[in-house]
Amino acid sequence: MKKTMLGNTGIEVSIVGFGVLPIGPSQLALPTEEGAEIIKYAFRNGINFIDTAQYYRAYPYISEALKDGEFDDIVICSKSLSTDYDGMMEAILEARKELNREVIDIFLMHEVRSGQLEERQSAWEALKDAKANGLVRAIGLSTHHVDIAMAAAKVPELDVVFPLINYASLGIRKGNQFATKEEMMESIKACHAAGKGVFSMKAFGGGGLTGSYQEALNYIFSKEEIDSV
C-alpha cells in the first residue's frame, strides 16, 4: 500500500489507517486473539497505521498483534480525554506500558470541542513535556469541530490534527451548530498549509455511509490535503 509522510512529523504512514474502536469492549467486544487477527490482517495487507485511544480499551488487541515481532514499522496513534496535566501524563505512561513501547508515535487530546482549548491547556502542557522528554514523537488533537481544527493550524507546537470529515457532512460541528464539509475542508487546508499532519476521521460517517462506500471513499481520497484516511 502507498505510504506518505504525515505532515512535517517525519512519520511515514499508509494512506489508509485502521481504527480499532469497533473491535473493542464498547462495540463488538471481540475476544483478544480474534481482534488481534483482524489487526494482523490489516498489517499484512499494507496498513501500518493504527488509531486507538485510552477510552477504547483496545490496547490488548494491538499488543497481541505485535507480540511476535512479525511487524516492525507500525505507527500507533493514541489519545486521551484527560483535561489535566496528571491525567494526560498517566494516559501516556499507560499506553507505553500496555503497548510495550518506549515511545508512542502520536498522542492526541481526544475529541476537543468548541471552547475547550483553554480548558484543556494543562493537558496540552503534558503532551508538550512528553514530547520534549522523548515519550512521544508527535502531538496534536482530534476533533469534530471546524473552529478547533482551524485553531490547531495556528499552534506552532502542534504536529498532527485528526478531524472528522465525510462527503455528507455527518457529525461535523461548529460550536453548538452543525457545520459542512466545505467548512471543515477550509480548516484542513489551513492545517496542511501550516505543515500539520492530517488524517481524517469517519469517512463513512460512523457507519451511516457504508451503503454508498465508494462515493465516500472517492470524496475523501480526492483531498490532497489529507495524508491518511
Summary of the structure (lengths in Angstrom):
residues: 229
radius of gyration: 16.5
end to end distance: 12.8
largest distance: 47.0
contacts: 798
relative contact order: 0.14
helix: 39%
strand: 20%
